[in-house]
Amino acid sequence: MPTRKGSLHLFRLFGVDVFLHWSWFLVALYQLNDSTHKYGSFAWNLAEYMTLFLIVLMHEFGHALACRQVGGHADQIVLWPLGGVAYVAPPQRPGAMLWSIAAGPLVNVALFPVFSVALLLAQWAGWGGTMPDLYTFILVIWFINTGLLVFNLLPIYPLDGGQILRSLLWFPFGRARSLMIATIVGFLGMAALIPLIIKENFGWYYILAAFVLLNLWQGFNQARTLARVARLPRRAGFACPNCKTSPPIGDFWGCGKCRKAFDTFLTQAVCPHCRTQYSATVCLDCGSLHPIADWVLPNAVPPELR
């Protein structure tokens, strides 16, 4: 995934910082030069690409704002050649995850009637003959928004459709098994699409396929890790403030200074090897960070934390 490192900070809106990855400029230059045959003026090529930029940005803001609505954390969006990435951390609950993911495609759903009405008006007014550049622009933007909507809803993890499928499966199957099923469905979906990708023989399709397959493999391994963590014995008297799950018993936390593992709840967030004190402890189930005092259940406060 692209990060803010090597990216240009564009602006901050609704508390979300928007970055533009350096690779976007290279691809934009290629795309703009490659699409000159569509219009009579280069300005229309630029308008088309900037509109695509705006649609993707609105889609990512849909993710970010929905995540905040359910109590999650979202303060960064990075735009890059394959679209955009909203770095969201919703509460680890299926409903919260579902809304955070579904809100992105819902932006494209809301835009669909707007662009459809514009296209119908352009056809009714005969702009294809009188104003061909404007008509082509409206037609292309309609196809772009519709294509992004359909593509994102494919049930292939980590696309939005795959993550929506995972969120729905989370209700009956739990966090780990839902991710495992979603990644397996994703692998099957990619297996069905690979012949089409080879037939089209378009460079961007190969890049996109490699990106999806890499994330599928990472998701599959994450599901295996989550399944192992879920089977571990749990420590009584503590619970994550975010997901309400008790931490596992064992040396599963690593010291960033001496690189040795230890049980942070046994030592009260102090590395027993180098005596480094940590101000926050990560939840192995949901990934959130909280001071260890916040983990202590009210009816099980150890004497040193009273």
Beta strands, then each sheet from edge to edge (+ up, - down):
strand 1: 7-13
strand 2: 16-21
strand 3: 73-80
strand 4: 83-89
strand 5: 253-254
strand 6: 261-262
strand 7: 281-282
strand 8: 289-290
sheet 1: 1+ 2- 3- 4+
sheet 2: 5+ 6-
sheet 3: 7+ 8-
end
